[in-house]
Amino acid sequence: MTLPAEETKKEFVQQKFASVTPKYDFLNSLLSLYIDRYWRVRTAALLDGRPGPVLDLCAGTLPLSREVVRRKERKVLALDFCFDMLEYGRERLDKAGERKNIMPVCGDGEALPLPSETFTGFTVAFGIRNLANLPRGLAEVHRVLRPGGVAAVLEFSRPSLPVFSQFYRFYLHRVLPVLAGMISGDREAYKYLADSIEGFYSQEEVCSMMKDAGFTDVSFTPLTFGIVTLYSGTKQ
Ligand SMILES: C[S@@+](CC[C@H](N)C(=O)[O-])C[C@H]1O[C@@H](n2cnc3c(N)ncnc32)[C@H](O)[C@@H]1O
């Protein structure tokens, strides 16, 4: 499929996530063979040495916000512009009695409705690929972090190992959209997932954008043969 242009991407992304909300978590775990939980654990762990409030951007159904709070009691503001995803996550939080430290907020990550220098930590899992304008989003995150604040960014990347990368691409483009399309009822949403991974920036490009946004000590760690990459940076 042709990826949506910047002007139409927000509406497209909002609609697609609203459409798959009830099946989102189940499919995430199924399609990643439950490794997605480990990826979020690694992401949340990057903030271990930095207590204080955290912004979890593109928080969706709140799996990463919950992991951050599970590791250490702290306040998390969980922001997403898809109301259905947030509401689904909030209902599960209530059922699990985990509401105390997580505040879901519906808003745009590229125009954060938040004061500057508020958070000591920032997390985002599988969100930056969905932003219409990544440099703008990164600049906003940098603005709301306090000096010394740490950013932990998890995103899909493209494995480069020969044979494995071919197998992975076959799975991503041929198997995943069909399987996830049948379960969720929205095949286009999972074609978008595959094509947006294929069309996303390289690891070096993401690091360079983080630096341009003002982050220092920027580095990246590929996980699970490079299926995903964990980026980190600090606000000086
Ligand atoms: C793949 S989901 C990730 C959910 C969650 N972080 C996780 O670990 O599963 C991506 C989320 O990004 C949100 N999103 C995309 N662009 C956004 C924006 N500009 N502002 C806020 N949320 C956005 C979507 O609504 C969606 O819920």
The ligand as an SDF file (V2000), in Angstrom:
LIG
                    3D

 27 29  0  0  0  0  0  0  0  0999 V2000
    1.4750    0.7500   17.8970 C   0  0  0  0  0  0  0  0  0  0  0  0
    0.5650    1.7070   19.0540 S   0  0  0  0  0  0  0  0  0  0  0  0
    1.6190    1.5920   20.4530 C   0  0  0  0  0  0  0  0  0  0  0  0
    0.9100    1.3830   21.7500 C   0  0  0  0  0  0  0  0  0  0  0  0
    1.7780    1.0750   22.9510 C   0  0  0  0  0  0  0  0  0  0  0  0
    2.8090    2.0570   23.1660 N   0  0  0  0  0  0  0  0  0  0  0  0
    2.3940   -0.2930   22.9070 C   0  0  0  0  0  0  0  0  0  0  0  0
    3.4890   -0.4570   23.4400 O   0  0  0  0  0  0  0  0  0  0  0  0
    1.7610   -1.2330   22.4230 O   0  0  0  0  0  0  0  0  0  0  0  0
    0.8830    3.3410   18.4600 C   0  0  0  0  0  0  0  0  0  0  0  0
    0.0230    4.3860   19.1110 C   0  0  0  0  0  0  0  0  0  0  0  0
    0.5070    5.6700   18.7150 O   0  0  0  0  0  0  0  0  0  0  0  0
   -0.5880    6.5470   18.7280 C   0  0  0  0  0  0  0  0  0  0  0  0
   -0.2190    7.7910   18.0080 N   0  0  0  0  0  0  0  0  0  0  0  0
    0.2230    7.9200   16.7380 C   0  0  0  0  0  0  0  0  0  0  0  0
    0.4610    9.2080   16.4380 N   0  0  0  0  0  0  0  0  0  0  0  0
    0.1840    9.9110   17.5630 C   0  0  0  0  0  0  0  0  0  0  0  0
    0.2380   11.2950   17.8910 C   0  0  0  0  0  0  0  0  0  0  0  0
    0.6090   12.2300   16.9900 N   0  0  0  0  0  0  0  0  0  0  0  0
   -0.1030   11.6850   19.1390 N   0  0  0  0  0  0  0  0  0  0  0  0
   -0.5010   10.7640   20.0480 C   0  0  0  0  0  0  0  0  0  0  0  0
   -0.5840    9.4420   19.8010 N   0  0  0  0  0  0  0  0  0  0  0  0
   -0.2400    9.0080   18.5630 C   0  0  0  0  0  0  0  0  0  0  0  0
   -1.7060    5.7370   18.0860 C   0  0  0  0  0  0  0  0  0  0  0  0
   -2.9800    6.2450   18.3770 O   0  0  0  0  0  0  0  0  0  0  0  0
   -1.4510    4.3490   18.7260 C   0  0  0  0  0  0  0  0  0  0  0  0
   -2.2600    4.1330   19.8540 O   0  0  0  0  0  0  0  0  0  0  0  0
  1  2  1  0
  2  3  1  0
  2 10  1  0
  3  4  1  0
  4  5  1  0
  5  6  1  0
  5  7  1  0
  7  8  2  0
  7  9  1  0
 10 11  1  0
 11 12  1  0
 11 26  1  0
 12 13  1  0
 13 14  1  0
 13 24  1  0
 14 15  1  0
 14 23  1  0
 15 16  2  0
 16 17  1  0
 17 18  1  0
 17 23  2  0
 18 19  1  0
 18 20  2  0
 20 21  1  0
 21 22  2  0
 22 23  1  0
 24 25  1  0
 24 26  1  0
 26 27  1  0
M  CHG  2   2   1   9  -1
M  END
$$$$
